[in-house]
Amino acid sequence: MSYFHCTTLESFTFTKEPSNPTVVAEGTQVSLVWEYVLDPGETIQNVFFRRKKTGETHLVLIAARSASTAFTFTNIDFLNKYRALVPATLVLLDVNKSEEFLYTLTVDCITSDGSSRQVDSEVAIIVSGEH
């Protein structure tokens, strides 16, 4: 079963995405890195990191940013679990079994004609035994 979902638009393109699934040793740190390119005239409006359990539909917002600002966290508890780095890296600190989620990066961009587009990329985290 594939946990990967990526929408590539006519303009916005991911040039790097995390391995899917990403297997992480318990007690370690992992960086989920996304890289992308925009077409001339496109701008980033918002970037979101979310998570959900496999099989669930409700996404929990971890962190968000607008344009080129820094990420802000939606829950103080997430500050102890994650780091979110511009442009699109989510760092999971001290990973344990409770971090087995589907993590989603959502990027909202505005095209040169003023229309809004959204692209998502999802990666499953699987936690293996201690390192």
N, CA, C and O atoms as CSV, one atom per row, in Angstrom:
chain,resi,resn,atom,element,x,y,z
A,1,MET,N,N,0.844,-1.181,0.000
A,1,MET,CA,C,0.000,0.000,0.000
A,1,MET,C,C,0.886,1.240,0.000
A,1,MET,O,O,1.816,1.332,0.801
A,2,SER,N,N,0.621,2.163,-0.857
A,2,SER,CA,C,1.425,3.379,-0.936
A,2,SER,C,C,0.796,4.469,-0.097
A,2,SER,O,O,-0.414,4.692,-0.139
A,3,TYR,N,N,1.644,5.150,0.673
A,3,TYR,CA,C,1.177,6.265,1.489
A,3,TYR,C,C,1.489,7.593,0.827
A,3,TYR,O,O,1.243,8.649,1.409
A,4,PHE,N,N,2.020,7.552,-0.365
A,4,PHE,CA,C,2.511,8.751,-1.020
A,4,PHE,C,C,1.422,9.383,-1.856
A,4,PHE,O,O,0.724,8.702,-2.607
A,5,HIS,N,N,1.283,10.677,-1.721
A,5,HIS,CA,C,0.370,11.433,-2.563
A,5,HIS,C,C,1.054,12.744,-2.895
A,5,HIS,O,O,1.443,13.490,-1.997
A,6,CYS,N,N,1.198,13.019,-4.142
A,6,CYS,CA,C,1.803,14.273,-4.558
A,6,CYS,C,C,1.071,14.770,-5.780
A,6,CYS,O,O,0.857,14.023,-6.735
A,7,THR,N,N,0.694,16.010,-5.751
A,7,THR,CA,C,0.078,16.621,-6.900
A,7,THR,C,C,1.101,17.557,-7.523
A,7,THR,O,O,1.549,18.502,-6.874
A,8,THR,N,N,1.467,17.315,-8.743
A,8,THR,CA,C,2.366,18.211,-9.434
A,8,THR,C,C,1.530,19.070,-10.370
A,8,THR,O,O,0.796,18.554,-11.213
A,9,LEU,N,N,1.645,20.360,-10.217
A,9,LEU,CA,C,0.871,21.286,-11.015
A,9,LEU,C,C,1.667,21.684,-12.245
A,9,LEU,O,O,2.832,21.309,-12.381
A,10,GLU,N,N,1.055,22.432,-13.130
A,10,GLU,CA,C,1.730,22.889,-14.329
A,10,GLU,C,C,2.963,23.712,-13.989
A,10,GLU,O,O,3.908,23.755,-14.776
A,11,SER,N,N,2.972,24.361,-12.844
A,11,SER,CA,C,4.051,25.277,-12.521
A,11,SER,C,C,4.854,24.824,-11.300
A,11,SER,O,O,6.059,24.604,-11.418
A,12,PHE,N,N,4.243,24.681,-10.170
A,12,PHE,CA,C,4.918,24.276,-8.941
A,12,PHE,C,C,5.416,22.835,-9.092
A,12,PHE,O,O,4.674,21.968,-9.554
A,13,THR,N,N,6.675,22.578,-8.701
A,13,THR,CA,C,7.224,21.233,-8.818
A,13,THR,C,C,8.086,20.902,-7.607
A,13,THR,O,O,8.944,21.694,-7.218
A,14,PHE,N,N,7.860,19.731,-7.008
A,14,PHE,CA,C,8.763,19.246,-5.970
A,14,PHE,C,C,10.017,18.712,-6.653
A,14,PHE,O,O,9.932,17.943,-7.611
A,15,THR,N,N,11.179,19.123,-6.154
A,15,THR,CA,C,12.441,18.603,-6.673
A,15,THR,C,C,13.063,17.611,-5.702
A,15,THR,O,O,13.976,16.872,-6.070
A,16,LYS,N,N,12.575,17.587,-4.459
A,16,LYS,CA,C,13.036,16.624,-3.456
A,16,LYS,C,C,11.914,16.400,-2.457
A,16,LYS,O,O,11.257,17.342,-2.015
A,17,GLU,N,N,11.704,15.123,-2.106
A,17,GLU,CA,C,10.711,14.755,-1.100
A,17,GLU,C,C,11.310,13.666,-0.220
A,17,GLU,O,O,12.201,12.940,-0.662
A,18,PRO,N,N,10.837,13.541,1.015
A,18,PRO,CA,C,11.344,12.475,1.888
A,18,PRO,C,C,11.013,11.088,1.332
A,18,PRO,O,O,10.034,10.921,0.604
A,19,SER,N,N,11.825,10.114,1.676
A,19,SER,CA,C,11.516,8.726,1.317
A,19,SER,C,C,10.180,8.358,1.935
A,19,SER,O,O,9.847,8.786,3.039
A,20,ASN,N,N,9.426,7.559,1.205
A,20,ASN,CA,C,8.112,7.197,1.703
A,20,ASN,C,C,7.881,5.702,1.526
A,20,ASN,O,O,7.791,5.211,0.401
A,21,PRO,N,N,7.784,4.979,2.642
A,21,PRO,CA,C,7.812,5.507,4.008
A,21,PRO,C,C,9.237,5.826,4.448
A,21,PRO,O,O,10.209,5.377,3.840
A,22,THR,N,N,9.337,6.602,5.507
A,22,THR,CA,C,10.625,6.883,6.134
A,22,THR,C,C,10.691,6.044,7.408
A,22,THR,O,O,9.854,6.188,8.299
A,23,VAL,N,N,11.688,5.171,7.485
A,23,VAL,CA,C,11.866,4.323,8.664
A,23,VAL,C,C,12.902,4.987,9.562
A,23,VAL,O,O,13.995,5.336,9.118
A,24,VAL,N,N,12.542,5.156,10.828
A,24,VAL,CA,C,13.379,5.868,11.784
A,24,VAL,C,C,13.606,4.993,13.010
A,24,VAL,O,O,12.677,4.357,13.510
A,25,ALA,N,N,14.843,4.963,13.491
A,25,ALA,CA,C,15.141,4.230,14.726
A,25,ALA,C,C,14.599,5.014,15.912
A,25,ALA,O,O,14.754,6.233,15.992
A,26,GLU,N,N,13.968,4.307,16.820
A,26,GLU,CA,C,13.427,4.944,18.017
A,26,GLU,C,C,14.541,5.638,18.785
A,26,GLU,O,O,15.640,5.100,18.920
A,27,GLY,N,N,14.251,6.844,19.292
A,27,GLY,CA,C,15.216,7.599,20.072
A,27,GLY,C,C,16.143,8.475,19.248
A,27,GLY,O,O,17.024,9.135,19.799
A,28,THR,N,N,15.955,8.488,17.928
A,28,THR,CA,C,16.789,9.318,17.075
A,28,THR,C,C,16.008,10.525,16.571
A,28,THR,O,O,14.832,10.696,16.889
A,29,GLN,N,N,16.668,11.344,15.792
A,29,GLN,CA,C,16.068,12.524,15.182
A,29,GLN,C,C,16.048,12.311,13.672
A,29,GLN,O,O,16.962,11.702,13.115
A,30,VAL,N,N,15.017,12.806,13.018
A,30,VAL,CA,C,14.943,12.700,11.564
A,30,VAL,C,C,14.453,14.026,10.979
A,30,VAL,O,O,13.577,14.689,11.533
A,31,SER,N,N,15.046,14.384,9.848
A,31,SER,CA,C,14.620,15.588,9.126
A,31,SER,C,C,13.868,15.167,7.871
A,31,SER,O,O,14.387,14.419,7.043
A,32,LEU,N,N,12.658,15.649,7.744
A,32,LEU,CA,C,11.856,15.442,6.539
A,32,LEU,C,C,12.029,16.699,5.694
A,32,LEU,O,O,11.553,17.775,6.057
A,33,VAL,N,N,12.715,16.547,4.563
A,33,VAL,CA,C,13.085,17.706,3.750
A,33,VAL,C,C,12.356,17.669,2.420
A,33,VAL,O,O,12.412,16.683,1.686
A,34,TRP,N,N,11.672,18.762,2.129
A,34,TRP,CA,C,11.050,18.967,0.831
A,34,TRP,C,C,11.727,20.162,0.168
A,34,TRP,O,O,12.015,21.165,0.820
A,35,GLU,N,N,11.973,20.045,-1.114
A,35,GLU,CA,C,12.461,21.171,-1.897
A,35,GLU,C,C,11.541,21.317,-3.098
A,35,GLU,O,O,10.980,20.336,-3.585
A,36,TYR,N,N,11.391,22.540,-3.568
A,36,TYR,CA,C,10.488,22.803,-4.683
A,36,TYR,C,C,10.965,23.995,-5.473
A,36,TYR,O,O,11.794,24.777,-5.010
A,37,VAL,N,N,10.432,24.125,-6.671
A,37,VAL,CA,C,10.699,25.286,-7.511
A,37,VAL,C,C,9.374,25.897,-7.931
A,37,VAL,O,O,8.362,25.213,-8.090
A,38,LEU,N,N,9.420,27.191,-8.100
A,38,LEU,CA,C,8.267,27.941,-8.570
A,38,LEU,C,C,8.559,28.470,-9.960
A,38,LEU,O,O,9.711,28.734,-10.302
A,39,ASP,N,N,7.532,28.622,-10.746
A,39,ASP,CA,C,7.700,29.278,-12.034
A,39,ASP,C,C,7.821,30.789,-11.816
A,39,ASP,O,O,7.358,31.298,-10.796
A,40,PRO,N,N,8.427,31.502,-12.743
A,40,PRO,CA,C,8.489,32.963,-12.628
A,40,PRO,C,C,7.085,33.535,-12.445
A,40,PRO,O,O,6.145,33.137,-13.133
A,41,GLY,N,N,6.961,34.452,-11.530
A,41,GLY,CA,C,5.665,35.075,-11.256
A,41,GLY,C,C,4.868,34.382,-10.174
A,41,GLY,O,O,3.887,34.941,-9.686
A,42,GLU,N,N,5.261,33.177,-9.785
A,42,GLU,CA,C,4.574,32.480,-8.696
A,42,GLU,C,C,5.150,32.917,-7.358
A,42,GLU,O,O,6.342,33.205,-7.250
A,43,THR,N,N,4.305,32.964,-6.348
A,43,THR,CA,C,4.757,33.281,-4.998
A,43,THR,C,C,4.104,32.332,-4.007
A,43,THR,O,O,2.993,31.849,-4.222
A,44,ILE,N,N,4.818,32.076,-2.919
A,44,ILE,CA,C,4.276,31.241,-1.846
A,44,ILE,C,C,3.352,32.093,-0.993
A,44,ILE,O,O,3.702,33.200,-0.582
A,45,GLN,N,N,2.177,31.564,-0.737
A,45,GLN,CA,C,1.228,32.252,0.131
A,45,GLN,C,C,1.297,31.669,1.542
A,45,GLN,O,O,1.439,32.414,2.511
A,46,ASN,N,N,1.196,30.343,1.666
A,46,ASN,CA,C,1.227,29.669,2.966
A,46,ASN,C,C,1.889,28.308,2.820
A,46,ASN,O,O,1.854,27.690,1.756
A,47,VAL,N,N,2.499,27.853,3.923
A,47,VAL,CA,C,3.068,26.509,3.997
A,47,VAL,C,C,2.615,25.909,5.320
A,47,VAL,O,O,2.698,26.558,6.363
A,48,PHE,N,N,2.133,24.666,5.276
A,48,PHE,CA,C,1.612,23.993,6.463
A,48,PHE,C,C,2.246,22.620,6.628
A,48,PHE,O,O,2.443,21.898,5.650
A,49,PHE,N,N,2.568,22.259,7.876
A,49,PHE,CA,C,2.907,20.884,8.229
A,49,PHE,C,C,1.753,20.348,9.061
A,49,PHE,O,O,1.319,20.978,10.026
A,50,ARG,N,N,1.258,19.165,8.669
A,50,ARG,CA,C,0.152,18.533,9.385
A,50,ARG,C,C,0.483,17.065,9.595
A,50,ARG,O,O,1.418,16.533,8.997
A,51,ARG,N,N,-0.302,16.414,10.458
A,51,ARG,CA,C,-0.131,14.984,10.673
A,51,ARG,C,C,-1.491,14.343,10.917
A,51,ARG,O,O,-2.450,14.995,11.329
A,52,LYS,N,N,-1.540,13.027,10.645
A,52,LYS,CA,C,-2.737,12.243,10.951
A,52,LYS,C,C,-2.314,10.791,11.079
A,52,LYS,O,O,-1.288,10.381,10.536
A,53,LYS,N,N,-3.097,10.031,11.787
A,53,LYS,CA,C,-2.871,8.587,11.888
A,53,LYS,C,C,-3.350,7.931,10.591
A,53,LYS,O,O,-4.299,8.399,9.962
A,54,THR,N,N,-2.690,6.854,10.204
A,54,THR,CA,C,-3.088,6.115,9.012
A,54,THR,C,C,-4.555,5.711,9.129
A,54,THR,O,O,-4.980,5.186,10.159
A,55,GLY,N,N,-5.315,5.952,8.089
A,55,GLY,CA,C,-6.722,5.595,8.072
A,55,GLY,C,C,-7.648,6.687,8.571
A,55,GLY,O,O,-8.861,6.594,8.383
A,56,GLU,N,N,-7.105,7.723,9.204
A,56,GLU,CA,C,-7.930,8.832,9.683
A,56,GLU,C,C,-8.013,9.904,8.608
A,56,GLU,O,O,-7.172,9.963,7.711
A,57,THR,N,N,-9.020,10.742,8.704
A,57,THR,CA,C,-9.174,11.822,7.733
A,57,THR,C,C,-8.808,13.187,8.313
A,57,THR,O,O,-8.475,14.107,7.566
A,58,HIS,N,N,-8.866,13.323,9.636
A,58,HIS,CA,C,-8.611,14.623,10.271
A,58,HIS,C,C,-7.109,14.899,10.364
A,58,HIS,O,O,-6.369,14.144,10.995
A,59,LEU,N,N,-6.671,15.977,9.736
A,59,LEU,CA,C,-5.284,16.414,9.806
A,59,LEU,C,C,-5.110,17.394,10.961
A,59,LEU,O,O,-5.898,18.329,11.107
A,60,VAL,N,N,-4.084,17.186,11.781
A,60,VAL,CA,C,-3.774,18.088,12.890
A,60,VAL,C,C,-2.658,19.013,12.434
A,60,VAL,O,O,-1.603,18.553,11.996
A,61,LEU,N,N,-2.889,20.307,12.535
A,61,LEU,CA,C,-1.896,21.294,12.140
A,61,LEU,C,C,-0.775,21.341,13.167
A,61,LEU,O,O,-1.013,21.527,14.360
A,62,ILE,N,N,0.465,21.168,12.680
A,62,ILE,CA,C,1.648,21.232,13.539
A,62,ILE,C,C,2.225,22.636,13.531
A,62,ILE,O,O,2.412,23.248,14.583
A,63,ALA,N,N,2.507,23.144,12.331
A,63,ALA,CA,C,3.128,24.461,12.182
A,63,ALA,C,C,2.714,25.065,10.848
A,63,ALA,O,O,2.365,24.348,9.910
A,64,ALA,N,N,2.757,26.396,10.775
A,64,ALA,CA,C,2.375,27.101,9.558
A,64,ALA,C,C,3.233,28.348,9.404
A,64,ALA,O,O,3.760,28.896,10.372
A,65,ARG,N,N,3.354,28.772,8.161
A,65,ARG,CA,C,4.030,30.036,7.880
A,65,ARG,C,C,3.371,30.694,6.682
A,65,ARG,O,O,2.734,30.028,5.867
A,66,SER,N,N,3.529,32.007,6.582
A,66,SER,CA,C,3.066,32.775,5.438
A,66,SER,C,C,4.279,33.291,4.684
A,66,SER,O,O,5.260,33.725,5.287
A,67,ALA,N,N,4.203,33.239,3.370
A,67,ALA,CA,C,5.265,33.746,2.490
A,67,ALA,C,C,6.636,33.296,2.978
A,67,ALA,O,O,6.886,32.094,3.072
A,68,SER,N,N,7.524,34.228,3.287
A,68,SER,CA,C,8.887,33.857,3.699
A,68,SER,C,C,9.114,34.021,5.198
A,68,SER,O,O,10.259,34.103,5.642
A,69,THR,N,N,8.045,34.069,5.978
A,69,THR,CA,C,8.175,34.197,7.429
A,69,THR,C,C,8.571,32.859,8.049
A,69,THR,O,O,8.522,31.816,7.396
A,70,ALA,N,N,8.963,32.908,9.315
A,70,ALA,CA,C,9.288,31.688,10.055
A,70,ALA,C,C,8.006,30.930,10.391
A,70,ALA,O,O,6.916,31.503,10.410
A,71,PHE,N,N,8.157,29.644,10.653
A,71,PHE,CA,C,7.011,28.826,11.057
A,71,PHE,C,C,6.598,29.171,12.475
A,71,PHE,O,O,7.436,29.496,13.317
A,72,THR,N,N,5.313,29.099,12.731
A,72,THR,CA,C,4.785,29.191,14.091
A,72,THR,C,C,4.077,27.883,14.397
A,72,THR,O,O,3.444,27.288,13.525
A,73,PHE,N,N,4.188,27.442,15.646
A,73,PHE,CA,C,3.576,26.192,16.066
A,73,PHE,C,C,2.193,26.456,16.624
A,73,PHE,O,O,1.943,27.500,17.228
A,74,THR,N,N,1.296,25.504,16.419
A,74,THR,CA,C,-0.089,25.661,16.838
A,74,THR,C,C,-0.341,25.145,18.243
A,74,THR,O,O,-1.390,25.413,18.827
A,75,ASN,N,N,0.615,24.408,18.785
A,75,ASN,CA,C,0.448,23.799,20.095
A,75,ASN,C,C,1.799,23.828,20.798
A,75,ASN,O,O,2.809,23.440,20.211
A,76,ILE,N,N,1.828,24.277,22.032
A,76,ILE,CA,C,3.086,24.380,22.775
A,76,ILE,C,C,3.779,23.025,22.898
A,76,ILE,O,O,5.008,22.966,22.936
A,77,ASP,N,N,3.015,21.938,22.961
A,77,ASP,CA,C,3.603,20.601,23.057
A,77,ASP,C,C,4.414,20.250,21.813
A,77,ASP,O,O,5.375,19.485,21.896
A,78,PHE,N,N,4.036,20.801,20.666
A,78,PHE,CA,C,4.767,20.518,19.437
A,78,PHE,C,C,6.177,21.105,19.452
A,78,PHE,O,O,7.055,20.621,18.736
A,79,LEU,N,N,6.402,22.136,20.256
A,79,LEU,CA,C,7.742,22.727,20.355
A,79,LEU,C,C,8.761,21.740,20.910
A,79,LEU,O,O,9.950,21.847,20.610
A,80,ASN,N,N,8.313,20.786,21.710
A,80,ASN,CA,C,9.198,19.772,22.287
A,80,ASN,C,C,9.380,18.566,21.363
A,80,ASN,O,O,10.256,17.733,21.597
A,81,LYS,N,N,8.559,18.470,20.319
A,81,LYS,CA,C,8.597,17.311,19.430
A,81,LYS,C,C,9.178,17.622,18.058
A,81,LYS,O,O,9.734,16.741,17.403
A,82,TYR,N,N,9.051,18.873,17.622
A,82,TYR,CA,C,9.378,19.224,16.242
A,82,TYR,C,C,10.156,20.527,16.142
A,82,TYR,O,O,10.135,21.367,17.042
A,83,ARG,N,N,10.840,20.662,15.018
A,83,ARG,CA,C,11.384,21.935,14.548
A,83,ARG,C,C,10.894,22.065,13.110
A,83,ARG,O,O,10.889,21.086,12.365
A,84,ALA,N,N,10.490,23.250,12.725
A,84,ALA,CA,C,10.051,23.512,11.358
A,84,ALA,C,C,10.947,24.596,10.785
A,84,ALA,O,O,11.036,25.695,11.331
A,85,LEU,N,N,11.606,24.279,9.687
A,85,LEU,CA,C,12.589,25.178,9.098
A,85,LEU,C,C,12.161,25.621,7.706
A,85,LEU,O,O,11.605,24.840,6.934
A,86,VAL,N,N,12.427,26.877,7.401
A,86,VAL,CA,C,12.133,27.443,6.089
A,86,VAL,C,C,13.184,26.949,5.105
A,86,VAL,O,O,14.360,26.931,5.468
A,87,PRO,N,N,12.842,26.547,3.889
A,87,PRO,CA,C,11.508,26.706,3.320
A,87,PRO,C,C,10.536,25.583,3.659
A,87,PRO,O,O,9.341,25.844,3.797
A,88,ALA,N,N,11.016,24.305,3.803
A,88,ALA,CA,C,10.056,23.219,4.024
A,88,ALA,C,C,10.736,21.979,4.607
A,88,ALA,O,O,10.826,20.943,3.949
A,89,THR,N,N,11.211,22.096,5.844
A,89,THR,CA,C,11.810,20.957,6.541
A,89,THR,C,C,11.128,20.799,7.891
A,89,THR,O,O,11.001,21.756,8.655
A,90,LEU,N,N,10.692,19.579,8.170
A,90,LEU,CA,C,10.132,19.254,9.473
A,90,LEU,C,C,11.081,18.281,10.154
A,90,LEU,O,O,11.354,17.202,9.626
A,91,VAL,N,N,11.585,18.657,11.324
A,91,VAL,CA,C,12.508,17.822,12.082
A,91,VAL,C,C,11.736,17.195,13.229
A,91,VAL,O,O,11.119,17.899,14.028
A,92,LEU,N,N,11.770,15.868,13.309
A,92,LEU,CA,C,11.154,15.143,14.411
A,92,LEU,C,C,12.263,14.857,15.420
A,92,LEU,O,O,13.251,14.199,15.095
A,93,LEU,N,N,12.094,15.351,16.634
A,93,LEU,CA,C,13.097,15.215,17.683
A,93,LEU,C,C,12.809,13.981,18.523
A,93,LEU,O,O,11.655,13.734,18.875
A,94,ASP,N,N,13.818,13.213,18.848
A,94,ASP,CA,C,13.687,12.077,19.760
A,94,ASP,C,C,12.455,11.228,19.418
A,94,ASP,O,O,11.516,11.131,20.209
A,95,VAL,N,N,12.476,10.627,18.250
A,95,VAL,CA,C,11.336,9.883,17.709
A,95,VAL,C,C,11.014,8.662,18.561
A,95,VAL,O,O,11.910,7.929,18.982
A,96,ASN,N,N,9.712,8.451,18.811
A,96,ASN,CA,C,9.250,7.238,19.476
A,96,ASN,C,C,8.010,6.731,18.745
A,96,ASN,O,O,7.526,7.371,17.812
A,97,LYS,N,N,7.507,5.593,19.170
A,97,LYS,CA,C,6.364,4.949,18.487
A,97,LYS,C,C,5.154,5.878,18.357
A,97,LYS,O,O,4.368,5.741,17.420
A,98,SER,N,N,5.002,6.816,19.284
A,98,SER,CA,C,3.846,7.715,19.231
A,98,SER,C,C,3.936,8.706,18.069
A,98,SER,O,O,2.977,9.433,17.806
A,99,GLU,N,N,5.080,8.746,17.369
A,99,GLU,CA,C,5.253,9.658,16.232
A,99,GLU,C,C,4.956,8.987,14.891
A,99,GLU,O,O,5.234,9.560,13.837
A,100,GLU,N,N,4.393,7.776,14.923
A,100,GLU,CA,C,4.036,7.101,13.672
A,100,GLU,C,C,2.751,7.723,13.124
A,100,GLU,O,O,1.638,7.351,13.494
A,101,PHE,N,N,2.956,8.671,12.240
A,101,PHE,CA,C,1.870,9.406,11.596
A,101,PHE,C,C,2.159,9.494,10.107
A,101,PHE,O,O,3.250,9.163,9.644
A,102,LEU,N,N,1.163,9.943,9.378
A,102,LEU,CA,C,1.356,10.425,8.018
A,102,LEU,C,C,1.567,11.931,8.158
A,102,LEU,O,O,0.688,12.641,8.647
A,103,TYR,N,N,2.706,12.407,7.737
A,103,TYR,CA,C,3.026,13.833,7.805
A,103,TYR,C,C,2.793,14.441,6.430
A,103,TYR,O,O,3.223,13.894,5.415
A,104,THR,N,N,2.111,15.571,6.410
A,104,THR,CA,C,1.762,16.222,5.154
A,104,THR,C,C,2.341,17.629,5.100
A,104,THR,O,O,2.227,18.404,6.050
A,105,LEU,N,N,2.957,17.937,3.981
A,105,LEU,CA,C,3.360,19.305,3.672
A,105,LEU,C,C,2.354,19.834,2.662
A,105,LEU,O,O,2.107,19.198,1.638
A,106,THR,N,N,1.778,20.989,2.944
A,106,THR,CA,C,0.863,21.657,2.020
A,106,THR,C,C,1.440,23.025,1.692
A,106,THR,O,O,1.790,23.796,2.586
A,107,VAL,N,N,1.535,23.314,0.403
A,107,VAL,CA,C,2.027,24.610,-0.048
A,107,VAL,C,C,0.923,25.278,-0.869
A,107,VAL,O,O,0.427,24.715,-1.846
A,108,ASP,N,N,0.547,26.498,-0.448
A,108,ASP,CA,C,-0.390,27.325,-1.208
A,108,ASP,C,C,0.430,28.357,-1.958
A,108,ASP,O,O,1.249,29.057,-1.363
A,109,CYS,N,N,0.213,28.454,-3.265
A,109,CYS,CA,C,0.936,29.474,-4.020
A,109,CYS,C,C,-0.033,30.248,-4.909
A,109,CYS,O,O,-1.115,29.782,-5.265
A,110,ILE,N,N,0.417,31.450,-5.245
A,110,ILE,CA,C,-0.342,32.331,-6.127
A,110,ILE,C,C,0.404,32.403,-7.452
A,110,ILE,O,O,1.610,32.650,-7.481
A,111,THR,N,N,-0.313,32.186,-8.543
A,111,THR,CA,C,0.305,32.226,-9.859
A,111,THR,C,C,0.368,33.662,-10.369
A,111,THR,O,O,-0.202,34.571,-9.766
A,112,SER,N,N,1.061,33.854,-11.475
A,112,SER,CA,C,1.217,35.199,-12.023
A,112,SER,C,C,-0.116,35.813,-12.457
A,112,SER,O,O,-0.235,37.036,-12.530
A,113,ASP,N,N,-1.123,34.973,-12.746
A,113,ASP,CA,C,-2.431,35.515,-13.123
A,113,ASP,C,C,-3.344,35.732,-11.917
A,113,ASP,O,O,-4.509,36.098,-12.071
A,114,GLY,N,N,-2.798,35.501,-10.701
A,114,GLY,CA,C,-3.561,35.759,-9.485
A,114,GLY,C,C,-4.367,34.581,-8.971
A,114,GLY,O,O,-5.013,34.690,-7.929
A,115,SER,N,N,-4.346,33.458,-9.674
A,115,SER,CA,C,-5.097,32.298,-9.192
A,115,SER,C,C,-4.318,31.597,-8.087
A,115,SER,O,O,-3.095,31.710,-7.998
A,116,SER,N,N,-5.044,30.879,-7.258
A,116,SER,CA,C,-4.453,30.183,-6.118
A,116,SER,C,C,-4.345,28.701,-6.425
A,116,SER,O,O,-5.263,28.107,-6.990
A,117,ARG,N,N,-3.211,28.102,-6.048
A,117,ARG,CA,C,-3.014,26.662,-6.233
A,117,ARG,C,C,-2.489,26.063,-4.948
A,117,ARG,O,O,-1.827,26.737,-4.158
A,118,GLN,N,N,-2.790,24.786,-4.743
A,118,GLN,CA,C,-2.340,24.081,-3.550
A,118,GLN,C,C,-1.737,22.744,-3.962
A,118,GLN,O,O,-2.276,22.043,-4.818
A,119,VAL,N,N,-0.605,22.400,-3.337
A,119,VAL,CA,C,0.034,21.122,-3.616
A,119,VAL,C,C,0.377,20.456,-2.289
A,119,VAL,O,O,0.808,21.120,-1.347
A,120,ASP,N,N,0.183,19.138,-2.220
A,120,ASP,CA,C,0.432,18.365,-1.004
A,120,ASP,C,C,1.431,17.251,-1.282
A,120,ASP,O,O,1.497,16.710,-2.386
A,121,SER,N,N,2.200,16.926,-0.261
A,121,SER,CA,C,3.066,15.757,-0.296
A,121,SER,C,C,2.972,15.103,1.072
A,121,SER,O,O,3.007,15.782,2.098
A,122,GLU,N,N,2.852,13.793,1.080
A,122,GLU,CA,C,2.623,13.052,2.322
A,122,GLU,C,C,3.671,11.973,2.485
A,122,GLU,O,O,4.057,11.324,1.513
A,123,VAL,N,N,4.138,11.775,3.718
A,123,VAL,CA,C,5.124,10.740,4.000
A,123,VAL,C,C,4.739,10.021,5.306
A,123,VAL,O,O,4.355,10.650,6.292
A,124,ALA,N,N,4.854,8.704,5.280
A,124,ALA,CA,C,4.574,7.897,6.471
A,124,ALA,C,C,5.863,7.694,7.259
A,124,ALA,O,O,6.919,7.422,6.687
A,125,ILE,N,N,5.762,7.828,8.570
A,125,ILE,CA,C,6.905,7.552,9.460
A,125,ILE,C,C,6.656,6.202,10.122
A,125,ILE,O,O,5.598,5.961,10.703
A,126,ILE,N,N,7.646,5.335,10.020
A,126,ILE,CA,C,7.615,4.031,10.687
A,126,ILE,C,C,8.783,4.013,11.664
A,126,ILE,O,O,9.925,4.261,11.277
A,127,VAL,N,N,8.501,3.722,12.923
A,127,VAL,CA,C,9.533,3.721,13.965
A,127,VAL,C,C,9.954,2.292,14.226
A,127,VAL,O,O,9.134,1.431,14.545
A,128,SER,N,N,11.261,2.053,14.083
A,128,SER,CA,C,11.814,0.724,14.356
A,128,SER,C,C,12.351,0.702,15.791
A,128,SER,O,O,12.295,1.716,16.486
A,129,GLY,N,N,12.866,-0.436,16.234
A,129,GLY,CA,C,13.411,-0.571,17.584
A,129,GLY,C,C,14.497,0.451,17.876
A,129,GLY,O,O,14.883,1.222,16.998
A,130,GLU,N,N,14.986,0.457,19.099
A,130,GLU,CA,C,15.978,1.457,19.508
A,130,GLU,C,C,17.225,1.389,18.656
A,130,GLU,O,O,17.563,0.352,18.086
A,131,HIS,N,N,17.915,2.546,18.584
A,131,HIS,CA,C,19.127,2.647,17.763
A,131,HIS,C,C,20.338,2.026,18.417
A,131,HIS,O,O,21.426,2.038,17.841
